[in-house]
Structure formats: structure tokens, C-alpha cells
Amino acid sequence: MGEGEHEEQPGAKGRAKGGQARAARLSPAERSEIARRAAGSRWHGDVSEAVSGSPDQPLRIGDAEIECYVLDDGTRVLTQASFLRALGRHPKANTRREGGDTPIPPILQSKALSTFITDDILDKARPITFRSPAGGRAYGYNAELLPVVCEIYLKARDEGVLDRQQEHVAERAEILIRGLARVGIIALVDEATGYQEVRARQELQAILEAYVQEQFRPWLRAFPDEFFRQTYRIHGWEFKPGQTRRNPAVGKLIKHYIYGQLPQGVLAELERLNPRNEKWNRPRKHHQYLTESTGNVHLDRQINAVITLMKISRSRPEFDEYFERAFPPPQQKLPLEIDVYEATKGSTKKPARASS
């Protein structure tokens, strides 16, 4: 064995072949994910990660296409290159620092603009380093900086302080600001990246956490007799105080007028936690899954509001009219079809036609 040569460790060739075989079995998506994690592991420090966005989903304003992302902390960013390109500047322009500390974007590096730049603008203009969906390092600016820069150029043009080489930037700024005036920059970025769906899921999850709990509470009476007394009255049904067996139609009324008016998504979650059994009954009451601090408080308020509306109503149609005024659309519309035969069970009087 010559100098500088090393004897192969026993089993090394077998391990290498085994690794190659495992790699060959991976799908392209799995190999891409492994490469992304490997690239991320080489990074140092706290770097945010893009959770929504793609180079194939740019923000389009006029003829400008701006690459945009939403980071894991909720910050909306525009990549530096596309930001500068949208305003007619070279995408690789250098960033100068004010006093060696505060970064100034190339688009604002002009004495003519200095009087319009505040400390707040400089703070918003700090470059943001983040990890792109592909796993590489990317650089951007807070999306809210774009309309600010456009306004600065338009103000400078109005005051006649721009030089000839900056006029084209002001023209680009005018095009962009007109497009941004139609819809806020945050909404535009969310739409382009698909983040509005992520945001909606997060908002729904926050509502469900506030209103619904997985562990059901012991049963406590939630609906007072007055609720049922008034319900029977406006329908022309006979009400017997103390009777626990309710008209079968009451459940549908409660679903529509009470639980259906809680924040959207709450009723569906309650039905998931408290599903019907083989006899088409629910093992518990929905309100046993509502949180005490928020869910039951809203439930009590809704019950009291409905009781008040029923008290001032002479009939079901009149109550429906009052209810629509008190709880106008958009509201969680639920089908309310009450079978006439079911509604008359246990009643000695013919009920009024119940329809939504």
C-alpha cells in the first residue's frame, strides 16, 4: 500500500451502497425535504422561515411582478431584488448605512429624499434575512415599506427636488401607489401567497380554543323554563311547566337561533365532539363542551336576547322578523325544516307552520 493511501474500513463499502440504495428509494419530494433541512442546519442564528409564498406566485401590480412571502412570525416581505426592480432600479444595488448602523435601501439613497425620511421609515427599511421555501437564504423588506417609498418619491416630485434620473422612479411609484390604493398591501400579499387560508385557519383555531373545550363539564341547566315557555307560545303549542320531554322541533330551533349564532365554526366543532349515536341522539348537551369564561357567557347572552325577542313577538313570523333585525346577515345560516307531524307530538293544539 503506497504512502498516502488508506485502507478501507471493514463494511464501509457496504454502508455506502446501503446509503445509495436508501436514497434511490426516496421520492423526489422526500429528497428535496432532506436537502432543505440540510441547508437549514448550516445556518446560524435566529432566522425566520417563509411559510407561504412561491416565486411562481408573485404580487402583480400593473406590469410589475414582486416576489413576496409570509414569514413564520406573520411578517409579510417582498424580496429586495423584485422590490427594487418594481421601482425601476437595479436589483443588485448596494445598501448604504446611515452613520454605520442604520441601513438605507438603495431606493432611498439620495440627498433629495433625505428630508422625507424619518426614523420610523428607517426602522421599517431594515433588510430582513429569511429562509425561502426552497431552503436557501433570501433577503427582503417589510411589505409595508413599498407604499411608504412610493409616497416619498411622489412628495419629492411635487416639491420639485428630484433630479432627471429619478423621474422614472416617481413614475413607477405613481403606478404602484394607484394599484395599492385599491387594496391594502397586506391583503395583496396574503392573496398572492395563499396565506389568507392559513390565517383563516389560525383565526378559527383561536375562536375554537376560546369557546370550546375537549373535556365536557358536568351537566348544568343552561336553558331556563322561560325560553321554552316563550318558544311554545309563539308557535301555538301547549306548554306544561315542569315537563322535561320537549317538542321534537325545539332542538332544531335551539340549533338555529342559539348555537347557530355563535362564531362560525363553533357549532361544527360542538357537533364533532358530541356526535349522534345509533339512535340519532347526542350523549350530552352541546353547552357541556363550551368554555366557562367565553363559550357559556356568549351562550347565556344569546339565550337572553332570544327570550326578549320572543316576549315582544305575537307569532313566529313576527319573531323571525325581529330576529333578522337583531342578527342580520352575514350569519351562520342553518337549514330549519320542522316536520309538521313531529311538531304536533304531545300537543293538543295545531301548531303554526314553522319555516325559516
ABEGO torsion letter per residue (X at the ends): XBBGBBBBBBGAAAAAAAAAAAAAABBAAAAAAAAAAAAAAABBEBBBBBABEBAABBBBBEABBBBBBBBAAGBBBBBAAAAAAAAGBBAABBBBBBGGABBBBAAABBAAAAAABBAAAAAAABBBBBBBAAGBBBBBBBAAAAAAAAAAAAAAAAAGABBAAAAAAAAAAAAAAAAAAABBAAAAAAAAAGAAAAAAAAAAAAAAAAABBABBBBBBBABBAAAAAAAAAAAGBBBBBGBABBBAAAAAAAAAAAAAABBBGAAAAAAAABBBBAAGBBABBAAAABBAAAAAAAAAAAAAAAAAAAAABABAAAAAAAAAAABBOBBBBBBBBBBAAAAABGBABBBBBBBX
